[in-house]
Amino acid sequence: MSCPLCSADAPLENYDVTGGPAGASVAICGTCVAQLDGTLEASHWRGLASSMWSEDVAVQVISARVLKRLGEGWSQDLLDQLYLDEDAQAWADNVAAESAHRDSNGAVLNAGDNVVLIKDLPVKGGGFTAKRGTAVRGISLVADNPEHIEGRVEGQRIVILTQFVKKK
């Protein structure tokens, strides 16, 4: 069988699709699993143009979530074309809303964004205080905690709570 997301002819493994019906899962290839749990490589996901129309609602939900995460021009075009019924749309939005990194004003943060500190922050183990107004360029998102981002301040890579930053 081929992967319902990328059409690769590879061994499939079950992937739980959270935020919806209990026990919902899809059998997908290892490459898709690795990217869903980590960094998305845009070229791998071109097959979503056809998989987003799958009869399997869980495949539609994953397709919608990936298209939203990619943020490419072509993925936004596909997302604009995608129609999900109310339940499927709520399912697709459920995890995206829970896992989104948001700044102090509620703006969604993405990897690579630039932020500004809104408060003086003592850096544990760093021996300095990151001053309010300091720009942090090219942030990274902490995958398992939507309240944490990583960035470089005064040459050191530190973890910053999202409640103390504002998107530039």
SULMO-V685424 format. One record per run of one state. SS is the DSSP state (alpha for helix, beta for strand, coil for the rest). FROM is the first residue (numbers start at 1). LEN is the number of residues. Records with the same first field share a line. If there is no record, write none. Layout:
SS: FROM-LEN ; FROM-LEN
This chain:
coil: 1-11 ; 17-8 ; 37-5 ; 52-5 ; 71-2 ; 82-4 ; 100-1 ; 103-5 ; 110-5 ; 118-3 ; 124-4 ; 131-4 ; 137-3 ; 142-6 ; 154-2 ; 168-1
beta: 12-5 ; 25-5 ; 101-2 ; 108-2 ; 115-3 ; 121-3 ; 128-3 ; 135-2 ; 140-2 ; 148-6 ; 156-6 ; 165-3
alpha: 30-7 ; 42-10 ; 57-14 ; 73-9 ; 86-14 ; 162-3
